[in-house]
Amino acid sequence: MTVKTEAELDIMRVAGRYVAEILFELTDAVKPGVTTMALNKIAEEAIRKRKVKSPFLGYQPHRGMPPYPASLCTSVNDEVVHGIPSDRTVLKDGDVIGLDFAVIHEGYVADAAVTVPVGKVSRSVQRLLNIGRQSLLEGILQTQPTKRINDIGHAVQRYAERHNYSIVRDYMGHGVGRRMHEPPSVPNYGEPGTGMRMQPGLVLAIEPMLNQGVKETFVAPDGWTVKTADGKLSVHFEHTVAIRQDGPEILTKL
């Protein structure tokens, strides 16, 4: 675990603003008929414009996995996370798409994700989106110096399960800074009052993943795309959050 200085946080605030701006641009571009590769191209142009880098492109967490081939993760419908953009994936009315995006600015990473509707979605799908978004905020509210790391996951789990959605257990949030994935891990479930105590200067990527059906997942043959075991919808929301003495500061919020 690394605690960030105020100078480091200033750099991460800029990185977070860039992520927020680009995600806003990507969200605006989501429409029926758009391919996920077209969204990736928008992301890459925005990266070039700001003279930053992508921590996703070429990322290989361990030997045996193929390097990630894009600058944006695009997860459609039953894809939970890590969906690979493609010219063959054309968005249609009623879909949902998770947009997971990060940049490196002056050596520091900011990371965020949002799931958005494509065109008009059903009331039940909109409810899933609303609960997913709020579950992230419930977790962020726990990022206080008086709290412990599993208070975040407990808040997320309690809110999601109260509304009859399951929490993905196989993937979780993480610390973030000079590397995209730093200690500690931040589960989206857990017992309150347990785990390491949070402290000012700690920066976390908090990212709940909620499923309409079962919590179990599997990885597609491409080696990256994570899908729900039962083929039902999944949503993913994420912010990079700095813990301050007086509470959370969301670095990836416009």
Legacy VTK file of the C-alpha trace (Angstrom):
# vtk DataFile Version 3.0
C-alpha trace
ASCII
DATASET POLYDATA
POINTS 254 float
0.000 0.000 0.000
1.282 3.466 -0.892
0.049 6.716 0.621
0.135 9.590 -1.841
1.621 13.007 -1.124
-0.290 16.160 -1.936
1.934 16.681 -4.998
1.122 13.176 -6.224
-2.576 13.752 -5.628
-2.396 16.923 -7.722
-1.098 14.857 -10.657
-3.776 12.226 -10.100
-6.469 14.915 -10.051
-5.446 15.910 -13.571
-5.404 12.264 -14.675
-8.839 11.800 -13.098
-10.242 14.834 -14.878
-8.998 13.502 -18.215
-10.641 10.124 -17.552
-13.920 11.807 -16.628
-13.865 14.034 -19.720
-13.151 11.138 -22.065
-15.777 8.872 -20.485
-18.303 11.685 -20.923
-17.354 11.892 -24.614
-17.623 8.123 -25.002
-20.990 7.991 -23.258
-22.303 10.633 -25.642
-21.153 8.513 -28.594
-23.050 5.386 -27.485
-25.945 4.906 -29.920
-27.590 2.052 -31.826
-25.487 1.173 -34.873
-22.144 2.209 -33.339
-19.448 -0.465 -33.109
-17.387 -0.968 -29.979
-14.239 -0.489 -32.082
-15.513 2.963 -33.094
-15.721 3.815 -29.386
-12.158 2.603 -28.899
-11.005 4.875 -31.719
-12.673 7.844 -30.004
-10.843 6.931 -26.797
-7.492 6.655 -28.578
-7.928 10.019 -30.302
-8.791 11.617 -26.943
-5.660 10.057 -25.437
-3.479 11.498 -28.224
-5.099 14.916 -27.879
-4.223 15.108 -24.164
-0.735 13.608 -24.625
-1.361 10.873 -22.070
-1.018 7.085 -22.295
-3.286 4.084 -21.885
-2.440 1.575 -19.135
-4.804 -0.908 -20.812
-3.132 -1.183 -24.226
-0.720 -4.114 -24.139
-1.476 -4.877 -20.480
-0.546 -8.442 -19.536
-1.161 -9.243 -15.857
0.666 -12.552 -16.073
2.389 -14.784 -18.575
-0.028 -16.990 -20.448
-2.594 -14.218 -20.910
-2.636 -12.395 -24.253
-1.761 -8.674 -23.994
-4.907 -6.558 -23.927
-5.289 -5.175 -27.485
-7.184 -1.900 -26.947
-7.288 1.340 -24.935
-10.875 0.854 -23.779
-12.845 -2.061 -22.332
-16.321 -2.390 -23.856
-18.526 -4.952 -22.084
-21.955 -5.479 -23.645
-25.002 -7.018 -21.904
-23.862 -10.268 -20.226
-20.195 -9.247 -20.426
-19.129 -8.241 -16.929
-15.717 -6.647 -17.570
-12.742 -6.655 -19.964
-14.759 -6.857 -23.186
-12.540 -6.272 -26.225
-13.663 -3.665 -28.791
-14.494 -5.086 -32.211
-15.769 -3.943 -35.597
-18.129 -6.933 -35.435
-19.874 -5.822 -32.226
-22.608 -3.395 -33.272
-24.665 -1.814 -30.486
-28.418 -2.142 -30.774
-31.392 -0.522 -29.115
-31.978 -1.962 -25.637
-28.370 -3.040 -25.000
-26.248 -1.880 -22.085
-22.513 -1.285 -22.425
-19.852 -0.968 -19.758
-17.098 1.507 -20.634
-13.956 0.969 -18.546
-11.174 3.472 -19.171
-7.942 4.737 -17.640
-5.025 7.028 -18.463
-1.450 7.512 -17.312
-0.561 11.177 -16.733
2.972 12.052 -15.616
3.448 8.494 -14.382
0.185 8.199 -12.417
-2.983 6.280 -13.283
-6.647 7.189 -12.876
-9.294 4.564 -13.630
-13.090 4.710 -13.935
-16.024 2.902 -15.508
-19.662 3.513 -16.270
-22.411 1.336 -17.735
-24.873 3.135 -19.989
-28.024 2.240 -21.919
-28.057 2.027 -25.701
-31.147 3.805 -26.991
-34.263 2.911 -25.020
-34.034 0.165 -22.400
-36.715 -1.553 -20.356
-37.711 -0.384 -16.896
-36.034 -3.426 -15.327
-32.758 -2.685 -17.081
-32.887 0.958 -16.034
-33.445 -0.185 -12.452
-30.310 -2.353 -12.628
-28.320 0.627 -13.921
-29.632 2.873 -11.149
-28.869 0.367 -8.401
-25.394 -0.291 -9.805
-24.577 3.412 -9.864
-25.864 3.934 -6.339
-23.992 0.883 -5.023
-20.739 2.573 -6.050
-21.717 5.700 -4.125
-22.613 3.584 -1.084
-19.104 2.146 -1.158
-17.449 5.530 -1.657
-19.219 6.913 1.412
-17.281 4.389 3.507
-13.875 5.739 2.491
-13.142 7.496 5.770
-9.990 7.396 7.927
-12.070 5.877 10.742
-13.205 2.946 8.574
-11.720 -0.365 7.414
-11.369 -1.639 3.865
-14.156 -4.228 4.113
-16.624 -1.539 5.153
-16.596 -0.542 1.467
-17.525 -3.993 0.205
-20.108 -4.511 2.941
-21.910 -1.304 1.950
-21.889 -2.280 -1.736
-23.083 -5.822 -1.035
-25.807 -4.780 1.381
-27.250 -2.232 -1.060
-27.112 -4.530 -4.114
-28.513 -7.595 -2.380
-31.285 -5.569 -0.750
-32.457 -4.905 -4.315
-32.069 -8.577 -5.317
-28.926 -8.294 -7.430
-25.828 -10.423 -6.983
-22.276 -9.155 -6.493
-19.466 -10.561 -8.624
-16.834 -12.121 -6.314
-14.147 -13.005 -8.872
-13.093 -9.412 -9.617
-12.691 -6.429 -7.315
-11.336 -2.953 -6.832
-7.746 -2.067 -5.991
-5.297 0.584 -4.994
-4.093 2.824 -7.805
-1.177 5.192 -8.329
2.045 4.643 -10.238
0.622 1.268 -11.228
-2.907 0.479 -12.318
-3.215 -2.264 -9.715
-1.658 -1.597 -6.320
-2.450 -3.027 -2.890
-4.901 -3.220 -1.258
-7.570 -5.278 -2.989
-11.061 -3.817 -2.472
-13.738 -6.556 -2.521
-17.355 -5.626 -3.245
-18.541 -7.782 -0.351
-17.356 -8.481 3.185
-17.777 -8.172 6.912
-17.940 -4.616 8.273
-15.178 -3.523 10.618
-12.606 -5.927 9.161
-9.551 -5.512 6.953
-6.877 -2.813 6.990
-7.704 0.595 8.378
-7.930 3.305 5.718
-5.821 6.420 6.035
-5.534 9.814 4.344
-3.560 9.693 1.099
-4.680 6.189 0.155
-6.154 6.125 -3.369
-8.562 3.363 -4.342
-10.338 2.296 -7.519
-13.730 1.164 -6.218
-15.687 -0.828 -8.804
-18.851 -2.784 -8.048
-20.084 -5.307 -10.621
-23.749 -6.283 -10.216
-25.496 -9.130 -12.019
-29.196 -9.597 -12.713
-28.834 -13.288 -12.015
-26.166 -15.463 -10.406
-22.845 -14.071 -9.218
-20.748 -16.687 -11.035
-18.758 -15.764 -14.152
-16.498 -17.338 -16.763
-13.818 -16.070 -19.153
-14.539 -16.240 -22.891
-12.095 -17.949 -25.310
-10.452 -14.580 -26.145
-8.774 -14.830 -22.716
-10.141 -11.503 -21.489
-13.906 -11.050 -21.720
-15.646 -12.009 -18.470
-19.281 -13.116 -18.862
-22.109 -14.003 -16.507
-22.576 -17.748 -16.051
-26.315 -17.567 -16.767
-26.240 -15.084 -19.666
-28.096 -12.372 -17.742
-27.093 -8.721 -17.695
-24.248 -7.241 -15.690
-23.338 -3.615 -14.894
-20.018 -2.099 -13.779
-19.357 1.290 -12.191
-16.008 2.624 -10.967
-14.340 5.759 -9.600
-10.822 6.544 -8.444
-11.186 7.905 -4.916
-8.654 9.590 -2.631
-9.189 9.252 1.102
-8.879 12.613 2.832
-8.958 13.490 6.504
-12.526 14.787 6.073
-13.720 11.963 3.791
-13.611 10.848 0.139
-12.498 12.897 -2.854
-13.641 11.426 -6.181
-10.831 12.108 -8.642
-12.679 10.839 -11.729
-15.797 12.933 -11.379
-16.507 15.915 -13.645
LINES 1 255
254 0 1 2 3 4 5 6 7 8 9 10 11 12 13 14 15 16 17 18 19 20 21 22 23 24 25 26 27 28 29 30 31 32 33 34 35 36 37 38 39 40 41 42 43 44 45 46 47 48 49 50 51 52 53 54 55 56 57 58 59 60 61 62 63 64 65 66 67 68 69 70 71 72 73 74 75 76 77 78 79 80 81 82 83 84 85 86 87 88 89 90 91 92 93 94 95 96 97 98 99 100 101 102 103 104 105 106 107 108 109 110 111 112 113 114 115 116 117 118 119 120 121 122 123 124 125 126 127 128 129 130 131 132 133 134 135 136 137 138 139 140 141 142 143 144 145 146 147 148 149 150 151 152 153 154 155 156 157 158 159 160 161 162 163 164 165 166 167 168 169 170 171 172 173 174 175 176 177 178 179 180 181 182 183 184 185 186 187 188 189 190 191 192 193 194 195 196 197 198 199 200 201 202 203 204 205 206 207 208 209 210 211 212 213 214 215 216 217 218 219 220 221 222 223 224 225 226 227 228 229 230 231 232 233 234 235 236 237 238 239 240 241 242 243 244 245 246 247 248 249 250 251 252 253
